[in-house]
Amino acid sequence: MSHNPDDYMKDSAGRLVPRANVKPEDLLQDELVKKLFERARAIRELMRQFREDADSDIRAFLDLLAEQYGAKKGGAKGNLTLSTYDGCERVTIAIAGTITVGPELQITEQFEIIAGTLRRRIASEG
């Protein structure tokens, strides 16, 4: 005897529940959430494509400025604001600086935490 997988739904605990045992409002909610997530995924993909296209267009614009005019736009850290001539619309690219912590610093931080704990113990026992 085989079961049709469409006759079951997985609940939040991972159990298979017969679809006939699921309340109608839970079925509607499940359908709504899945539909919203499907739309959100499509929007996220459009935004990803927009960012890639915008990045490419802006790089081409900056290359053109550098080539034709010897001009450079953007701040020291790569931040950039482009605006329409009337200033009513603006595109801003802000690149946050990042700090990479190496293993040496991580180990030092661990030793400092341990030393601080030991100092507190000694002070409380003393």
C-alpha positions in Angstrom: 0.0 0.0 0.0 1.5 3.3 -1.1 0.7 6.8 0.2 0.5 9.9 -1.9 2.9 12.5 -0.4 0.4 15.2 -1.3 -2.0 13.7 1.2 0.4 14.7 4.1 1.9 17.8 5.5 5.0 18.1 7.6 4.3 19.9 10.9 6.8 22.1 12.8 8.1 19.1 14.7 8.8 17.3 11.4 6.0 14.8 11.7 3.9 13.9 8.7 0.2 14.7 9.4 -2.6 13.7 7.1 -3.8 16.8 5.2 -7.4 15.8 6.2 -6.4 16.3 9.9 -5.1 19.9 9.4 -7.4 22.7 10.3 -8.7 24.8 7.3 -7.3 28.0 8.8 -3.8 26.3 9.1 -4.0 25.3 5.5 -4.9 28.9 4.5 -2.1 30.3 6.6 0.4 27.8 5.2 -0.6 28.8 1.7 -0.4 32.5 2.4 3.1 32.2 4.0 4.4 30.1 1.1 3.0 32.6 -1.4 4.5 35.6 0.4 7.9 33.8 0.6 7.7 33.0 -3.1 7.1 36.7 -3.9 9.9 37.7 -1.5 12.4 35.4 -3.2 11.5 36.8 -6.6 12.0 40.4 -5.3 15.3 39.4 -3.7 16.4 38.1 -7.0 15.4 41.3 -8.8 17.2 43.3 -6.2 20.3 41.2 -6.6 20.2 41.7 -10.4 19.6 45.5 -9.9 22.6 45.7 -7.6 24.8 43.9 -10.1 23.6 46.1 -13.0 23.9 49.3 -10.9 27.4 48.4 -9.9 28.4 47.7 -13.5 26.9 50.9 -14.7 28.5 53.0 -12.0 31.9 51.4 -12.6 31.6 52.2 -16.3 30.6 55.8 -15.5 33.6 56.2 -13.2 36.0 54.6 -15.7 34.6 57.1 -18.3 35.2 60.1 -16.0 38.8 58.9 -15.3 39.5 58.3 -19.0 38.0 61.4 -20.5 38.5 64.0 -17.8 41.1 62.6 -15.4 38.5 63.1 -12.7 37.9 60.8 -9.7 34.7 60.5 -7.8 34.3 59.0 -4.4 35.8 59.3 -0.9 38.9 57.8 0.5 37.1 54.7 1.7 35.2 54.2 -1.6 32.0 56.1 -0.6 30.2 57.7 -3.5 27.2 59.9 -4.1 25.8 60.5 -7.5 22.9 62.9 -8.0 20.7 64.3 -10.8 21.6 67.8 -12.0 18.7 69.3 -10.0 19.8 67.3 -6.9 16.3 65.8 -6.4 17.4 62.2 -6.8 20.6 60.7 -5.4 22.4 57.3 -5.4 24.7 56.7 -2.5 27.2 53.9 -2.1 28.7 53.5 1.3 31.3 50.9 1.9 31.8 50.1 5.5 35.3 49.4 6.7 36.0 46.0 8.2 38.5 44.8 10.7 39.7 41.2 10.4 40.8 39.7 13.7 43.5 37.1 13.4 44.0 34.0 15.6 46.7 35.7 17.6 44.3 38.5 18.7 41.5 35.9 19.4 43.9 33.9 21.7 45.0 37.1 23.5 41.3 38.0 24.1 40.7 34.6 25.6 43.7 35.0 27.9 42.4 38.4 29.0 39.0 36.9 29.8 40.6 34.1 31.8 42.9 36.5 33.6 40.0 38.8 34.5 38.1 35.9 35.9 41.0 34.7 38.0 41.6 38.3 39.3 37.9 38.5 40.4 38.1 35.1 42.1 41.3 36.1 44.0 39.8 39.4 45.0 36.6 37.7 46.3 38.5 35.1 48.2 41.1 37.5 49.6 
